[in-house]
Amino acid sequence: MIALFEAKRAGLLRAANWPRNLSAGLIVGVVALPLAMAFAIASGVKPEQGLYTAIIAGITVSLFGGSRVQIAGPTGAFIVILAGVVAQFGVGGLLAATLMAGVILVAMGLARLGGVIRFIPDPVIVGFTAGIAVIIWVGQWPYFFGLPSPGEGPFYLKAWGLLGSFGQLHVPTALLGLGSLALALGGPRIPGLSKVPGPLLAMVAATVVVMAFDLPGVATIESTFGAIPRALPAFAVPALSFDVVLLLLPAAFTIAMLGAIESLLSAVVADGMAGTKHDSNQELIGQGIANIVSPLFGGIAATGAIARTATNIRNGGNAPIAGVVHALVLVLILLVVAPWAGKVPLAALAAILFVVAWNMSEAPRFIRMVRRAPTADAVILLITFALTILTDLVVAVNIGVILAMLQFMRRMSASVDVVEQAPAGLRAELAKAGLEALPADVVVYSIDGPFFFGSVDSLERALSWSRQPPRFVALRLERVPFIDATGLKRLESTISNLRARGVHVLLNGANMAVLRKLVRADVVSRDIPGSYFTDLAEALRYVEGLRAADEDAPS
């Protein structure tokens, strides 16, 4: 359900609930100001484009998303991808890719794929977010320390070049950056400033220092990117053609997937904090609409922002009102404070991104997972982390997910057992069939677990007798939750091979989903007696019937 309608049904749009949401929206708007500009600059676009994104996404996701407390806008997770798109295709290419990503997100929501995203395993998510955090941290060194730009090239070459350029450190910039970092981290602990967000305090204090002392060589937003326009963005449709769509499709898909993961993770965190329950498919639709509308007004990719959503909840926000108010606060700031925003030093924004990168890295969780997680999961985590840094996010996530899938299939195949059942454990089935003992020429096997392409070998190993095969083999399927095409094919070939050796296979006990697949694949035919039995007792009665028929037949 759309969060706005859900909030109305819950009575959260009544006048009595407005004050707490107005207060929360005001606070979140102030917190979002430095973050929106910092993320935009780090992504390779102008700072005002970050504000446009926060405004448009903040309103759109609050009205059309699936979580009534979600705050959307530009986030740190996008920085690496967006900066790469800008470097390769320019800002126009980024706007087109963002619009395409929005269409993909809407399609994912309409296809009800919201629940599938959560199956990306933790080692992959933690690995690539930690890798992104390292890239963001190192990428801000030139602004934080006043170092020369490392130029283009792989991350590790840039990092090595920056390490070699520390002799050219600009002392006023570095001191300003260190002071901003100290305020961003510890400012709220100063008496009387506990209510002021650390990033905002760092940005304001650094701006005052620059304006008061006119520090030479200290880069500001205005000196680097020009003045922030004191106006709302103009409407413009990004250039799109068939060739452009094909060229940008990989980048658009990556933006969409990362946006889906980030927004749904944020919605899950919000549910835990606020006691709500989000609609994952509607959330994808809301995020998709935001990413379609944002580039039409010069904005960049947006998603649910965990830190801003948590701030909203902690300050009493419980309805979409807060998200809309946060966006309107940014509109007011853009129209009124824009001339002063241009004086913000880039060192202060770099310090804010240092804090963002540390929070993104989840270093304690990363270390704990490396130490305590199963070896295979720890290896997947480290590989994803290394590939994010050494190659790019697309390669890292793809390989991480593939490795996780292979590891999952290995574990699943190892969990499937084909066990020969001893007669002592079949007393209830024997009694139901009217038998005192299991006939000597009957062997009963139970397949325990999903019978898919990764586990089919277990059946053949169990049925590879070194002695003379029995006359009847009963295969109990009660504990087979599903069977795939490979499992069906291998089961069919196994039955054919056993029949060729004079062995009658008695399939029994499958659930309805598995039985339908057996019938559709012609492994089981309802028209052939002895093809399938509802349970083992019925199969044993059939065997006794055959034996009685053999005894009555004339010699």
DOFITOR-320977 format. One line per 2 residues: number of its first residue (from 1); for each residue z, y, x of C-alpha. Coordinates in Angstrom, 1 decimal. Each point is the difference from the previous one (the first is absolute). Layout:
% residues N
NUM> Z Y X  ...;
//
This chain:
% residues 555
1> 0.0 0.0 0.0  -0.7 3.6 1.2;
3> 3.3 1.3 1.4  -0.2 3.2 -2.1;
5> -0.1 -1.9 -3.3  2.7 -2.4 1.2;
7> 2.2 2.9 0.8  -0.6 1.6 -3.4;
9> 0.8 -3.3 -1.7  3.2 -0.1 2.0;
11> 1.0 3.5 -1.1  -0.3 1.5 3.5;
13> -2.2 2.9 -1.0  2.7 1.6 -2.2;
15> 1.2 3.4 0.9  3.4 -1.3 1.0;
17> -1.6 -2.0 2.8  -2.1 2.9 1.5;
19> 2.6 1.7 2.2  0.6 -3.0 2.3;
21> -3.7 -0.6 0.3  -0.7 3.7 0.7;
23> 2.6 0.0 2.7  -1.3 -3.2 1.5;
25> -3.6 1.2 -0.1  0.9 3.3 1.8;
27> 1.8 -1.9 2.8  -2.9 -2.5 0.4;
29> -2.5 2.9 0.1  1.8 1.7 2.8;
31> 0.3 -3.4 1.9  -3.7 -0.6 -0.5;
33> -1.2 3.3 1.4  0.4 -0.7 3.8;
35> -1.0 -3.7 -0.5  -3.2 0.8 -1.8;
37> -1.2 2.5 2.7  1.1 -2.3 2.8;
39> -1.8 -3.1 -1.4  -3.1 2.1 -0.6;
41> -0.1 1.3 3.6  0.6 -3.4 1.4;
43> -2.8 -1.4 -2.1  -2.5 2.4 1.5;
45> -0.3 2.5 -2.9  1.4 3.4 -0.8;
47> 3.6 0.4 -1.1  -0.8 1.4 -3.4;
49> -1.9 -3.2 -0.8  3.3 -1.8 0.2;
51> 1.5 2.5 -2.5  -3.0 -0.5 -2.3;
53> 0.5 -3.8 0.2  3.7 0.2 -0.8;
55> -0.6 2.3 -3.0  -2.8 -2.0 -1.5;
57> 1.5 -3.5 0.7  3.4 1.2 -1.1;
59> -1.2 1.0 -3.4  -2.5 -2.8 -0.5;
61> 2.2 -2.9 1.0  3.0 1.3 -2.0;
63> -2.2 0.2 -3.1  -2.1 -3.1 0.3;
65> 1.9 -2.3 2.4  2.1 -3.1 -0.8;
67> 3.4 1.3 1.4  1.7 2.9 -1.7;
69> 1.8 1.0 3.2  -2.8 -0.4 2.6;
71> -0.9 3.1 2.1  -3.5 -0.2 1.5;
73> -1.7 1.9 2.8  -1.3 -0.4 3.5;
75> 2.0 -2.4 2.1  0.4 -1.0 3.6;
77> -1.5 -3.4 -0.5  -3.4 1.5 -0.6;
79> -0.1 2.2 3.1  -1.7 -2.6 2.3;
81> -2.6 -1.0 -2.5  -0.9 3.6 -1.1;
83> -0.1 1.3 3.5  -2.4 -2.7 0.9;
85> -2.2 0.7 -3.0  -0.1 3.7 0.8;
87> -0.8 -0.7 3.7  -2.9 -2.2 -1.0;
89> -1.4 1.6 -3.2  1.6 3.5 -0.2;
91> 2.1 1.5 -2.7  -2.8 -0.4 -2.6;
93> -0.1 -3.7 0.8  3.7 -0.3 -0.5;
95> -0.1 1.7 -3.4  -2.8 -2.3 -1.1;
97> 1.9 -3.1 1.3  3.1 1.1 -1.9;
99> -1.9 0.4 -3.2  -1.4 -3.5 0.4;
101> 3.4 -1.3 0.8  1.3 1.5 -3.3;
103> -2.8 -1.9 -1.9  1.0 -3.2 1.7;
105> 3.7 0.5 -0.9  -0.8 0.6 -3.6;
107> -2.2 -3.1 0.0  2.9 -2.0 1.5;
109> 2.3 1.2 -2.7  -2.4 -0.8 -2.8;
111> -0.5 -3.4 1.5  3.8 -0.5 0.0;
113> 0.3 -0.6 3.7  3.2 2.0 0.3;
115> 2.1 -3.2 0.3  -2.3 -1.4 2.7;
117> 0.8 2.7 2.5  3.6 -1.1 0.4;
119> -1.2 -3.3 1.5  -0.8 1.7 3.3;
121> 2.8 -1.4 2.2  2.8 2.1 1.6;
123> -1.0 -0.8 3.6  -3.4 1.6 -0.6;
125> 1.4 3.0 -1.8  2.7 0.6 2.6;
127> -2.4 -0.6 2.9  -2.6 2.5 -1.1;
129> 2.4 2.7 -1.2  1.9 -0.2 3.4;
131> -3.4 0.2 1.8  -1.0 3.1 -2.1;
133> 3.4 1.5 0.8  -0.6 -0.4 3.8;
135> -3.5 1.6 -0.4  1.4 2.9 -2.0;
137> 2.8 0.6 2.6  -2.3 -0.1 3.0;
139> -2.7 2.1 -1.8  2.5 2.9 -0.5;
141> 0.8 0.3 3.7  -2.5 2.7 0.7;
143> 1.4 2.2 -2.8  3.7 -0.9 0.8;
145> -0.2 0.5 3.8  -2.9 2.4 0.2;
147> -2.2 -2.5 1.9  -3.8 0.2 0.2;
149> -2.0 -2.0 -2.5  -0.7 -3.6 1.3;
151> -3.5 0.0 -1.5  -1.6 -2.9 -1.7;
153> 0.3 -3.7 0.8  2.3 -3.0 -0.8;
155> 3.6 0.6 -0.6  1.3 -1.5 3.2;
157> -2.3 2.2 2.1  1.2 3.1 -1.9;
159> 3.6 -1.1 0.5  -0.6 -0.6 3.7;
161> -1.8 3.4 0.4  2.9 1.8 -1.8;
163> 2.6 -1.7 2.3  -2.0 1.3 3.0;
165> -0.1 3.5 -1.4  3.7 0.6 -0.3;
167> -0.2 2.1 3.1  -1.8 2.6 -2.1;
169> 2.9 0.1 -2.6  0.4 3.4 -1.7;
171> 3.7 0.7 0.3  0.4 2.5 -3.0;
173> -1.9 -2.4 -2.3  2.0 -3.0 1.2;
175> 3.3 1.8 -0.5  -1.0 1.2 -3.5;
177> -1.0 -3.6 -0.8  3.3 -1.4 1.2;
179> 1.9 2.6 -1.9  -2.0 -0.8 -3.2;
181> 0.6 -3.7 0.5  3.8 0.6 0.3;
183> 0.0 2.0 -3.2  -2.2 -2.5 -1.9;
185> 2.4 -2.7 0.9  3.4 1.7 0.0;
187> -0.5 3.2 -1.9  1.5 -1.2 -3.3;
189> 3.2 -0.9 1.9  0.5 3.7 0.8;
191> 2.7 1.5 -2.3  -1.6 1.9 -2.9;
193> -3.4 -1.6 0.6  0.6 -3.4 -1.4;
195> -2.2 0.6 -3.0  -3.0 1.3 2.1;
197> -2.5 -2.8 0.9  -0.2 -0.4 3.8;
199> -3.8 0.3 0.2  0.1 3.3 -1.9;
201> 2.8 1.3 2.1  -1.9 -0.9 3.2;
203> -3.2 1.7 -1.2  1.7 3.2 -1.1;
205> 2.1 0.4 3.1  -2.9 -0.7 2.4;
207> -2.2 2.5 -2.0  2.7 2.7 0.2;
209> 0.3 -0.6 3.8  -3.7 0.4 0.5;
211> -0.3 3.1 -2.1  3.1 1.6 1.6;
213> -0.8 -0.7 3.7  -3.8 -0.3 -0.1;
215> 0.0 -2.9 2.4  -3.2 -0.1 2.1;
217> -2.1 -3.1 -0.1  1.9 -1.5 -3.0;
219> -2.6 -1.3 -2.4  0.5 0.8 -3.7;
221> -1.9 -1.1 -3.1  -1.8 3.4 -0.2;
223> -0.9 0.1 3.7  -1.5 -3.5 -0.1;
225> -1.4 -0.4 -3.5  -0.2 3.5 -1.4;
227> 2.0 1.6 -2.8  0.9 -2.0 -3.0;
229> -1.9 1.3 -3.0  2.2 1.6 -2.6;
231> -1.9 -1.6 -2.9  -0.6 -3.2 -1.9;
233> -2.8 -2.3 1.2  -3.5 0.2 -1.3;
235> -1.7 -2.9 -1.8  -2.7 -1.8 2.1;
237> -1.4 -3.5 -0.3  -0.3 -1.8 3.4;
239> -3.6 -0.9 1.0  -0.7 -3.6 -1.1;
241> -3.1 -2.1 0.4  -0.7 -3.7 0.1;
243> -0.2 0.1 3.8  3.3 2.0 0.2;
245> 1.8 -2.4 -2.3  -1.1 -3.0 2.1;
247> 1.0 1.7 3.2  3.5 1.1 -1.3;
249> 0.8 -3.1 -2.1  2.1 -1.8 2.7;
251> 2.1 3.2 0.5  0.3 0.5 -3.7;
253> 1.2 -3.6 -0.5  2.5 0.4 2.8;
255> 1.4 3.2 -1.6  0.2 -1.6 -3.4;
257> 1.8 -3.1 1.3  2.5 2.0 2.1;
259> 0.5 2.4 -3.0  0.6 -3.0 -2.3;
261> 2.5 -1.6 2.4  1.9 3.3 0.7;
263> 0.2 1.1 -3.7  1.2 -3.4 -1.3;
265> 2.6 -0.3 2.8  1.2 3.5 -0.9;
267> 0.1 -1.0 -3.7  2.0 -3.1 0.8;
269> 2.5 2.1 2.1  0.2 2.5 -2.9;
271> 0.8 -2.9 -2.5  2.8 -1.1 2.2;
273> 1.5 3.5 0.3  -0.5 1.2 -3.6;
275> 0.3 -3.3 -1.9  -3.6 0.4 -1.4;
277> -2.9 -2.4 -0.3  -3.4 1.3 1.0;
279> -3.4 -1.2 -1.3  -1.9 -1.0 3.2;
281> -3.4 0.1 -1.6  0.5 3.4 -1.6;
283> 1.4 1.2 3.3  -3.3 -1.0 1.7;
285> -2.0 1.8 -2.7  2.2 3.2 0.4;
287> -0.4 -0.1 3.8  -3.8 -0.5 -0.5;
289> -0.3 3.0 -2.3  1.9 2.1 2.6;
291> -2.3 -1.0 2.8  -3.1 0.7 -2.2;
293> 1.2 3.5 -0.9  1.5 0.9 3.3;
295> -3.2 0.2 2.1  -1.7 2.0 -2.8;
297> 2.4 2.8 1.0  0.0 -0.5 3.7;
299> 2.9 -2.4 0.1  0.4 -3.2 2.0;
301> 1.2 -3.5 -0.8  3.3 -0.3 -1.7;
303> 2.5 -2.7 -1.0  3.5 -0.5 -1.1;
305> 2.4 1.5 2.6  3.2 -2.0 0.5;
307> 2.1 2.8 1.5  -1.0 2.6 -2.6;
309> 0.5 -2.5 -2.8  3.4 -0.9 1.3;
311> 0.9 3.7 0.3  -1.1 0.5 -3.6;
313> 2.3 -2.9 -1.3  3.0 1.1 2.1;
315> -0.2 3.5 -1.4  -0.1 -1.2 -3.6;
317> -3.7 -0.3 -0.8  -0.6 -2.7 -2.7;
319> -3.2 1.1 -1.7  -3.5 1.2 0.9;
321> 1.2 3.5 -0.5  1.3 0.1 3.6;
323> -3.3 -1.0 1.5  -1.8 2.7 -1.9;
325> 2.6 2.6 0.9  -0.3 -1.0 3.7;
327> -3.7 0.7 -0.1  0.5 3.4 -1.8;
329> 2.5 1.0 2.7  -2.7 -0.7 2.6;
331> -2.5 2.1 -2.0  2.5 2.9 0.0;
333> 0.6 -0.4 3.7  -3.7 0.0 0.7;
335> -0.6 3.2 -2.0  3.0 1.9 1.3;
337> 1.1 -1.3 3.4  -3.4 -0.9 1.5;
339> -0.1 3.0 2.5  3.3 -1.1 1.6;
341> -0.9 -3.7 0.0  -2.8 0.8 2.5;
343> 2.8 0.9 2.5  1.5 -3.5 0.0;
345> -0.2 -1.4 3.6  -1.7 -3.3 0.4;
347> 2.9 -1.2 2.2  2.2 0.1 -3.1;
349> -2.4 -2.0 -2.1  -0.3 -2.5 2.9;
351> 3.8 -0.3 0.0  -0.1 -0.7 -3.7;
353> -2.6 -2.7 0.6  2.2 -1.5 2.7;
355> 2.6 -0.6 -2.6  -2.6 -1.3 -2.5;
357> -1.3 -2.4 2.7  3.5 -1.3 0.8;
359> 0.8 -0.6 -3.7  -3.4 -1.7 -0.5;
361> 0.5 -2.3 3.0  3.1 -1.6 -1.5;
363> 1.0 -0.8 3.6  3.2 -1.9 -0.9;
365> -1.8 -2.1 -2.5  -2.8 -0.6 2.4;
367> 2.4 -1.2 2.8  2.0 -2.1 -2.5;
369> -3.2 -1.7 -1.2  -1.2 -0.8 3.5;
371> 3.4 -1.5 0.9  0.9 -1.9 -3.2;
373> -3.2 -0.7 -1.9  -1.8 -3.3 0.4;
375> -2.1 -0.1 3.2  -3.3 0.0 -1.9;
377> 1.0 3.1 -2.0  1.2 1.8 3.1;
379> -3.3 -0.8 1.8  -2.0 1.4 -3.0;
381> 2.2 3.1 0.0  -0.6 0.6 3.7;
383> -3.8 -0.7 -0.2  -0.4 2.4 -2.9;
385> 2.0 2.7 1.8  -2.0 -0.5 3.2;
387> -3.4 0.0 -1.7  0.9 3.2 -2.0;
389> 0.6 1.8 3.3  -2.8 -1.6 2.1;
391> -2.8 -0.2 -2.6  0.4 1.5 -3.5;
393> 1.8 -0.4 -3.2  -2.8 -1.9 -1.8;
395> -0.3 -2.6 2.7  3.8 -0.3 0.2;
397> 0.6 -0.5 -3.7  -2.9 -2.4 -0.4;
399> 1.0 -2.2 2.9  3.7 0.2 -1.0;
401> -0.7 -1.1 -3.6  -2.3 -2.8 1.2;
403> 2.6 -1.3 2.4  2.7 0.2 -2.7;
405> -2.3 -1.9 -2.4  -0.6 -2.7 2.6;
407> 3.7 -0.3 0.7  0.7 -0.2 -3.7;
409> -2.6 -2.7 -0.5  1.5 -1.9 3.0;
411> 3.4 0.1 -1.6  -1.3 -0.9 -3.4;
413> -1.9 -3.0 1.4  3.0 -1.2 1.9;
415> 2.1 0.2 -3.2  -2.3 -2.4 -1.9;
417> 1.1 -3.6 0.0  -1.7 -3.2 -1.1;
419> 2.9 -2.4 -0.3  0.0 -3.7 -0.8;
421> 2.7 -0.5 -2.6  2.4 -3.0 0.3;
423> 0.4 -2.2 -3.1  3.7 0.8 0.0;
425> -0.8 3.6 -0.9  -2.3 -0.9 -2.9;
427> 2.5 -1.8 -2.2  -0.4 2.5 -2.9;
429> -3.8 -0.3 0.1  0.1 -3.8 0.2;
431> 2.4 -0.2 -2.9  -2.2 2.3 -2.1;
433> -3.0 -2.3 0.9  2.1 -3.1 -1.0;
435> 0.1 -1.4 3.6  2.9 -1.2 2.1;
437> -1.7 0.5 3.3  -3.1 1.7 1.5;
439> -2.9 -2.5 0.2  -0.7 -1.1 3.6;
441> -3.6 1.2 -0.2  0.9 3.6 -1.1;
443> 0.9 2.8 2.4  1.2 3.4 -1.3;
445> -0.5 3.3 1.8  1.3 3.4 -1.0;
447> -1.8 3.2 1.1  2.5 2.8 0.4;
449> -1.4 3.5 0.4  -3.3 1.9 -0.5;
451> -3.0 -2.2 0.7  -2.3 2.5 1.7;
453> -2.5 0.0 3.0  2.9 0.4 2.5;
455> 1.9 -3.1 -1.2  -2.7 -2.6 -1.0;
457> 0.4 -1.9 3.3  3.5 -1.1 -1.0;
459> -1.4 -2.2 -2.8  -2.5 -1.8 2.3;
461> 2.6 -0.6 2.6  2.4 -1.5 -2.6;
463> -2.7 -2.3 -1.3  -1.3 -1.2 3.3;
465> 1.5 -3.5 -0.1  -0.1 -2.3 3.1;
467> 0.8 -2.9 -2.3  -2.0 -1.4 -3.0;
469> -0.2 2.8 -2.7  1.8 -0.6 -3.3;
471> -1.9 -0.7 -3.2  1.4 3.1 -1.8;
473> 1.0 3.4 1.4  1.8 2.3 -2.4;
475> -0.2 3.7 1.0  2.7 2.1 -1.7;
477> -1.0 3.6 -0.4  3.0 1.5 -1.8;
479> 1.0 2.1 3.0  -3.5 1.4 0.7;
481> 0.1 3.6 -1.3  -3.7 0.6 0.7;
483> -3.1 -1.5 1.6  -3.0 1.8 1.5;
485> -3.7 -1.0 0.4  0.6 -1.6 3.4;
487> 2.9 -2.0 -1.4  -2.1 -1.2 -2.9;
489> -2.9 -1.0 2.2  2.3 -1.9 2.4;
491> 1.8 -1.7 -2.8  -3.3 -1.1 -1.5;
493> -1.2 -1.4 3.3  3.3 -1.7 0.6;
495> -0.2 -1.7 -3.4  -3.6 -1.1 0.6;
497> 0.9 -1.5 3.4  3.0 -1.9 -1.4;
499> -2.1 -1.3 -2.9  -2.6 -1.2 2.5;
501> 2.8 -2.0 1.6  1.0 -1.5 -3.3;
503> 3.0 2.3 -0.6  0.5 1.4 -3.5;
505> 1.4 3.6 0.1  2.4 0.9 -2.8;
507> 0.3 3.8 -0.3  2.9 1.2 -2.1;
509> 2.4 2.8 -0.9  -2.1 3.1 0.8;
511> 0.8 3.3 -1.7  -2.5 1.4 -2.4;
513> -1.6 2.5 2.5  -0.5 -2.8 2.6;
515> -1.2 -2.4 -2.7  -2.7 2.4 -1.2;
517> -1.3 0.4 3.5  -0.1 -3.8 0.5;
519> -2.0 -0.4 -3.2  -2.3 2.9 0.8;
521> -0.7 -1.5 3.4  -0.6 -3.5 -1.5;
523> 2.8 -1.4 2.0  1.5 -1.0 -3.3;
525> -2.0 -1.1 -3.0  1.7 -0.3 -3.4;
527> -2.8 -2.5 -1.0  0.8 -2.5 2.7;
529> 3.1 -2.2 -0.5  2.4 0.1 2.9;
531> -1.3 3.3 1.4  3.2 1.9 -0.8;
533> 3.5 -0.6 -1.4  2.5 2.5 -1.4;
535> 2.8 -1.6 2.2  0.8 -2.9 2.3;
537> 1.4 -2.2 -2.8  -3.3 0.2 -1.9;
539> -1.9 -0.9 3.3  2.3 -3.0 0.5;
541> -0.5 -1.2 -3.5  -3.8 0.2 0.6;
543> 0.4 -2.1 3.1  1.9 -2.6 -2.0;
545> -2.7 0.1 -2.7  -2.7 -0.8 2.7;
547> 2.1 -2.8 1.4  0.5 -1.5 -3.5;
549> -3.7 0.3 -0.7  -0.8 -1.8 3.3;
551> 2.4 -2.9 -1.0  -1.5 -0.3 -3.4;
553> -3.6 -0.1 1.3  -1.5 -3.5 0.1;
555> -0.1 -1.5 3.5;
//
